[in-house]
Amino acid sequence: MARTYEATFDQIEGVLNRFYGDSLAMPARAMAVTMQSLGMGFLYQHVLTPEAVTPEVVIAAYEALAG
């Protein structure tokens, strides 16, 4: 499973570098891990309190991450 995540991070890092270059608020690899972690956190939180994880909350979080 760890290898699968590492491969996913590699892919996301490449896409972020291609499209955003140095304009990211953090290194592309860190951004890839952060995006994955945020998504997994929302999934878990949705299981616990589905009413709290609205589309607006998810969108706002990713927009804030983008800076």
N, C-alpha and C positions, 0 to 999 in steps of 0.2 A: 504494500500500500504506500509506503514511504517513497518508493521509486516512482510510483505513478504520480504522486504529488510533486515530486521534484521535476518530473518531465513536464507537468502542467505549469509549474513555476517558470521553467525554461521557456515554454511557449509564450506565456503571458509577458515575461520579461522582454522577449524579442519583439512582440507586437508593440508594447509600450515604448521601447526604444525607437522603433521604426516611426511611430506616429507622433511621439512627444519629445524624443531626444532628451535634451538637458532641461526641459521646461517643467519636469515633474518636481513636486515638493520633496521627494525623497528618491533614492536610487530605485531603478525599475524593479530590481529583484525584491526589495523591501516592499514596494507597492504591490507586487504580485502576491506576496505572502499576506499582506494586510488585507487585500481584497478577498482572498480566499478565507481568511480568518473571520472577516466581517460577515461574509455570506454564511459560513458554518454557524456563526453565532446567531444570526437571524433565524436560521432553520431551527436550531435548538430552542430559541426563545419562542418561536411560533408554536412549537409543541407544548410549551408550558403555558403561554398566554397568547393565544392566536389573535385576540382582539387588539393587542398592543403592537403587533408587527403589521402595520398597514403599509400599503404601497408608498404612501407619502413619507413615512418614516424611513423606509429603505432607500428611496430616491434621495431624500435629504442627506442621509449618511454618506452615500457614495458621492454626491455633489460636494459635500464638505471635504471629503477625502481628496477630491480632485483639486480643491483649492480654488 
